[in-house]
Amino acid sequence: MTISNAQQQVDEWIKTVGVRYFSELTNMVMLTEEVGEVARIIARRYGEQSEKESDKNKDLGDEMADVLFVLICLANQTGINLEEALKQNLLKKTERDAHRHKNNPKLT
């Protein structure tokens, strides 16, 4: 699935199952909530916090997909082509960081 295809599929799902998009502000809050759920799993599963019994069955991939879904909703609502935006972002990072990471002694 391409990013553009994902944007189309989410838009179709919203229009047929979800009735309509929530407002951009509501979706921004939902995105923050979903990122928090990913952070909770990462902190407990890979960090120093102990994982609660109730969190052990949480699916990290599913939670990441929730983040992606809401991000795609926001992109659709604001007219952002995420595929093009990502291409441009990678170009920016490549130009800006061409030597930065290779010359970082912390990374070797």
C-alpha positions, -999 to 999 in steps of 0.1 A, spaced: 0 0 0 14 34 -9 9 64 13 -14 80 -13 -34 48 -14 -36 48 24 -49 84 23 -76 74 -2 -86 43 18 -89 63 51 -109 89 33 -133 63 19 -136 47 54 -144 80 70 -171 87 44 -187 53 46 -182 40 81 -171 71 101 -198 93 87 -175 124 86 -142 136 98 -139 149 134 -127 185 135 -90 191 130 -87 202 167 -105 170 179 -82 149 156 -51 167 169 -61 158 205 -68 122 194 -34 120 177 -18 131 210 -38 105 229 -27 77 204 9 88 206 6 86 244 -6 50 241 25 41 220 47 59 245 32 39 274 39 6 257 75 16 247 82 30 282 71 -2 299 82 -28 274 116 -13 265 123 12 292 129 10 330 92 10 340 77 -24 348 49 -35 325 15 -39 341 -3 -71 336 -30 -53 318 -5 -38 293 12 -70 284 -13 -79 257 -13 -45 241 -3 -47 204 23 -20 196 18 -23 159 -20 -17 163 -13 13 185 12 27 159 -15 21 132 -39 42 153 -14 70 152 -10 67 115 -47 66 109 -53 98 128 -23 115 111 -37 105 77 -71 120 87 -54 153 96 -35 152 63 -67 146 44 -85 174 62 -58 199 56 -50 190 20 -16 175 26 -3 149 3 18 128 28 37 110 1 50 142 -14 55 158 20 76 128 31 97 129 -1 104 166 5 111 160 41 137 133 33 154 156 8 156 183 34 170 159 60 195 145 35 208 180 26 209 192 61 224 161 77 246 148 49 276 146 72 262 154 106 254 119 117 285 103 101 307 127 120 289 122 153 312 102 176 282 93 198 269 72 169 300 51 162 
